[in-house]
């Protein structure tokens, strides 16, 4: 039996149920209105804290994340984002892509989309 979706949490959405209930898509979008004048690192920190809460609600943690896509309003923020990112992903780093985009909803500086797999992860042998 699959777990219920975490739903809308802090303006973030968790979509689940693909591939026999084992694959979760975590789509993170900052609220924008609250911290527009905050330091650049705050956006990343908040996005990852929110991701952690959504993962926890789904019975997962950061070790379950297998892929992230980072969308940045300014690619010059990448080094700051990377330093904070390494505090949450400590080993077995998920695959990641990072892009600068023209704009993000509600004035956000960063959006992180993550794919997490529920249950134990195993390494495939080729």
C-alpha positions in Angstrom: 0.0 0.0 0.0 1.4 3.4 -0.9 1.5 6.4 1.5 -0.8 9.3 0.9 0.7 12.3 -0.8 2.0 15.0 1.5 0.0 17.5 -0.5 0.5 21.2 -0.2 3.0 22.1 2.5 4.4 25.7 2.9 3.4 26.4 -0.7 5.2 23.3 -2.0 3.7 20.3 -3.7 4.6 16.7 -3.5 3.3 14.5 -6.3 3.5 10.8 -5.8 2.5 7.4 -7.1 4.6 6.9 -10.2 6.2 3.5 -10.7 4.2 1.4 -8.3 4.2 4.1 -5.6 8.0 4.2 -5.2 8.8 7.3 -7.1 8.0 10.8 -5.7 8.4 14.1 -7.4 9.0 17.0 -5.1 8.5 20.4 -6.7 9.7 23.3 -4.6 8.7 26.9 -5.3 9.4 29.7 -2.8 6.6 31.9 -1.7 8.5 35.0 -3.0 6.4 37.6 -1.1 7.9 36.9 2.3 11.7 37.2 1.8 12.3 39.3 -1.3 15.0 41.4 0.4 16.7 38.4 2.1 20.3 37.5 1.5 20.7 35.1 -1.5 21.6 32.1 0.6 18.3 32.4 2.5 16.4 31.3 -0.6 18.4 28.2 -0.9 18.3 27.4 2.8 14.5 27.8 2.9 14.0 25.7 -0.3 16.1 22.9 1.2 14.4 23.1 4.6 11.0 22.9 2.8 12.2 20.0 0.8 13.3 18.2 4.0 9.8 18.7 5.5 8.1 17.3 2.3 10.5 14.3 2.2 9.8 13.6 5.9 6.0 13.7 5.4 6.5 11.1 2.6 8.6 8.9 4.9 11.9 9.9 3.2 14.9 12.0 3.8 17.7 13.6 1.6 19.3 10.2 1.0 16.2 9.2 -1.0 16.7 12.0 -3.5 18.1 10.7 -6.8 17.8 13.8 -9.0 17.5 17.6 -8.6 17.0 20.4 -11.0 18.0 23.8 -9.7 16.5 26.9 -11.4 18.3 30.1 -10.6 17.3 33.7 -11.3 21.0 34.5 -11.4 23.6 31.9 -12.3 26.1 33.9 -10.2 24.3 32.5 -7.1 25.5 29.0 -8.0 28.5 28.9 -5.7 26.4 30.1 -2.7 23.7 27.5 -3.6 26.3 24.8 -3.9 27.8 25.5 -0.4 24.3 25.3 1.2 23.4 22.3 -0.9 26.4 20.3 0.4 25.0 20.8 4.0 22.0 18.7 3.0 23.4 16.2 0.5 26.5 14.8 2.3 27.2 11.6 0.3 25.9 9.7 -2.7 25.0 13.0 -4.3 21.9 12.9 -6.5 22.2 13.7 -10.2 21.8 17.5 -10.6 21.2 20.0 -13.3 21.3 23.8 -12.7 20.1 26.5 -15.1 19.6 30.2 -15.1 16.1 31.2 -16.0 14.6 34.5 -17.1 12.3 34.7 -14.1 10.7 32.6 -11.4 7.2 32.9 -10.0 6.5 35.6 -7.4 10.0 37.0 -7.5 11.7 33.9 -6.2 15.5 33.6 -6.6 15.7 29.8 -6.7 13.4 26.8 -7.4 14.5 23.2 -6.8 12.7 20.3 -8.3 13.7 16.9 -6.8 12.9 13.3 -7.5 13.0 11.0 -4.5 12.6 7.2 -4.4 10.7 5.7 -1.5 12.0 2.6 0.1 15.6 1.2 0.1 17.9 2.2 -2.7 20.0 -0.4 -4.4 22.9 0.1 -6.8 22.3 -1.4 -10.2 25.1 -3.4 -11.7 25.6 -3.1 -15.5 
